[in-house]
Amino acid sequence: MANRILVAYDESPQATAALRHALSTYEDADIHVLHVNDPREWSSGDGIDGFFYSEAAFERSQESAESLLEEAAETAREYDTTVTTASEIGMVAESIVEYAEDNDVDLIVLGSHGRRGISRFLLGSVAERVTRRAPGSVTVIREADDEESSDEE
């Protein structure tokens, strides 16, 4: 049985489905909700090392992360529980795996795909990279037309 679970969380319906799955399936577990803020999403390709970091864009992304994590906490309250929330800055898959290693996570639960748009395709499949590198079990949640399904690896 999983005692400590990490849910990767972003603005996608799949991430919400993953959180709801973890909350409903692992009622007695210590659930951590992690949002990773990838600098490639709030930078342009003009500065040092090919990236220019806008202070204003960074601040907006941090505010967005705080809002998303509050949404996750509100969702947990619907299940009459609390979650530990965290926000990291870095490459998404690598940050998820590192957080899992650093916090003795037994199970990672994440959506089959997250952020929408072209960046998702350019960055590749986070779920696939996490599944390959995770220190333990991974449950990938797919949401299809309001119907939740999962693939466990």
N, C-alpha and C positions, 0 to 999 in steps of 0.2 A: 504494500500500500504506500502511496506517495504521501509523505509528511510535509514536504515543502515544495510548492509548485510555483513556477514562474510563468506568468502570462505576458507575452509580448503584445503591446497595445499601441495602436495608432488610430486614425480616424476612419478606418474601413469597417464595413459591416462584418467582415470575417473576424476582425479583432474583437468586436463586441460579442460575436457568437462564441469565440474562444473563451472570453471571460465568463460568459454565462454558463458555458459547458463546465469550466473549472469550478465555479461556485456551486452548481447544482450536483456535480458528480463527486466532489471531494469536500464535503461539508465540514469535516474536522481538520482539514489541512491548513497550514500556514501559507496563504496565497500572497505572492509578490506580483505586482503589476509594474512592468517596466516600459517606459517610452524612450526610444532612442532618437535623438535629434541629430540627423546626418547633415554635416556642414555642406555637403554637395547640393542639398536642397535649398539652401539660403545663401549661396555664393554664385558668382559668375566666373567665367574662365579668363579673367584679365589680369590677375594680380600675381603675387609671389607663388611659385610652384604651380602656376596656371589657375590659381583661385584668388578671387578678391572677396573678402569678407565684409559685408555691410553690417555695421553696428545696429542699424535700425532693423534690418532683416533678422539678425540674430535675436534681438529683443522680442520681435514679433513671434519668432519660433519658440522662444522660451515661454512666452505668455500662452501660446497655443498648447504647449506641452503641459503646463500647469492646469489649464482648462480641461484637457483630455484626462489627466489623472484625477481631477475632481469628479469628472463624469464616471470614471471607473469606481471611485469610492462610493458615489451615489448608487451605482448599479449593485455594488456589494451590499449596501444597506437594504436594498430590495430583498436580498436573501438573508437578512438579519445577521450580517457578519461584517467584519472589517478586513481591509487588505492593507498590506504595506506597499506604498507607491515609491517609485524612484524614476528619475530622469537622468539619462546619460547622453553625452555628446560623443559621436564617433560613427564608425561604420556599423550598420544595423546588425548584421548576422554576427560579426565578431564581438560586438558589445553584448549581445544576448548570451552568447556562449561564455564570455568572460564573467558576466554577472552570475550565471548559473554555477560556474566553478567557484567563484569567490563566496557564494552564499549557500553552498552545499544543497543545491536544488536537486530534487529527485526526479522531477518531471517538468518539461517545458511544454506549454500549450500555446499554439499560435495559429493564426489564420493561414489558409493556403496561399493567399496573396494579400498584400496590404495596400499601401498607397496607390492611388489611381494615377493614370496618365503615363506619359512617356518615360518618366524617371524609373518606374517599376521595371520596364522592359530593358532600359539601359543598365540598371544596376543588377539585373539578374534575379533569380529566385531566392529570396531570403529564407523561405521555409526549407528549400533544398539544402542550402549551405548550413543552416542550423542543424538539420537532421544529420548531416554528414559529420559535423564537428562536436555535437553535444556530448557532455560528459555522462549523460544518462538517457532516459527515455524521452521521446518527443511525441506529442499528439498534435496532428495537423487537422484543423477544423475547416471544412468547406461549407459555405452557406450557398444554397441554391434555391432561389424563389421561396424565401422564408422557411426553408427546411434545412435543418442542421444535420450534417453528417461528419464523420471523422475518419481519419486514417491514422492508425497508430504504427509507429516504427520502433 
